[in-house]
Amino acid sequence: MQLYNSLTHQKDTFRTYEPGKVRMYTCGPTVYHFAHIGNLRTYMMEDVLEKYLRYTGLDVQRIMNITDVGHLTSDGDTGDDKMLKGARREHKTVMEIAAYYTDAFFADCEKLNIKKPEHIQPATGLIGDFIHIIETLLEKGYAYEAGGNVYFDTSKLDQYYRFHDFREEDLEVGVREGVEGDENKRNKADFVLWFTKSKFDDQELKWESPWGLGYPGWHIECTGIAIRYAGEHLDLHCGGIDNVFPHHTNEIAQSEAYLGHEWCPQWFHVMHLNTTSGKMSKSKGEFLTVSLLEEKGFSPMAYRFFCMQSHYRKSLVFSWENLENAQGAYQKLLAKIRPLCAAQDAVDEAAKAALLAKFTEAMDNDLNTAQAITVIYDILKADTTAATKRACIEAIDSVLSLDLLKNAAALAEQKDAAAEIPAEVQALVEQRAAARKAKDFAAADAIRDQITALGWQIRETREGTVVTPIG
Ligand SMILES: [Zn+2]
């Protein structure tokens, strides 16, 4: 498989340190709020990558951290503590916030068919490992104490900026929010490994350490967690493009200084999801969550389909209209697959292998999911048995996870039930669909009330709109 590597800036042949085994690390969420659908796009593309590696016969062990301490609102060492901010906002303790939003994150993942990693590790559960790494970095001369904190000394490295399209001047990005220089730093790029003195005197979570009561910096947790579960050699490290600098740059610096050798040769980054007005964030504009998509009548599978239609290394523009188009295309695809569900004929193994070769060709070319979806349409048009087509789609969907056969079968049942709906109700259902398409959600809601008054209920499900009698 050829996979783009952010370290080498080219597509490289995917390789593993130990034959047949992939140790894959994914930077996890900071659990102070819901994930927005832009964050979830990254996890979804990582999920497809993981499933495709399994499809090719590799044994994948995937590791994810849960950041429940130490992540400040800028990705550098300034700004507010995100967890503390969340706790204040909701008048809860930091651990209550962490538990609540960790569950919410995995609930969203489940709706989007994102598989859980084999190892999920909250940062607060591995403090001893972080302290050990920091002690070693101090012993080796890669770290120093200043003003109560421990810092990584980036001047000790031959090359700090490893993703070399990110230059010194980009460092300003790290301090853009609440700009305040830290006079303890010897070099501009140095970063905190352990805080005992921060501006948060009321920080709830603190641990004893050789440097006093304090807490770890954000970057050290990924190094500690990855090494705990993957050992000294990681095969593949993933994250959003935002993480390249400073987070991943710092992870490499401290991991390789600690280990004394190369740590992870392959880096996979997913580009931004943008809105029509720019980069998506939790604080700007509409806060786009999976729940909001569902409230507006979109199925999580329509969003997954929307993401799969685009390459992970391209910025994707989200708009309700784009999602509506994707949902429409997804429903049409299900309708095309529907007749295959009841296929009784035999699978032509040679034809199946030839069709699936097109799928692997697409995915081997830097995980081209858009091309993989085109292959599904080719399969539907192919001159072979229905059972062959169904078997191919089943194999492809074990990677893309779009619930194609399941939802096509549900659609078939739904079509049978639709016959019994009275014409008056059916007419209203169609009016409501038209109102929604025109984004007149107020009118759509009013029509829904009329339908309810007639004794029918209308629900948006993964399979589309379902109309059933009340009671
Ligand atoms: Zn990380």
Residues whose N, C-alpha, C, O or C-beta is under 5 A from the ligand:
A	BS01	ZN	C27 C222
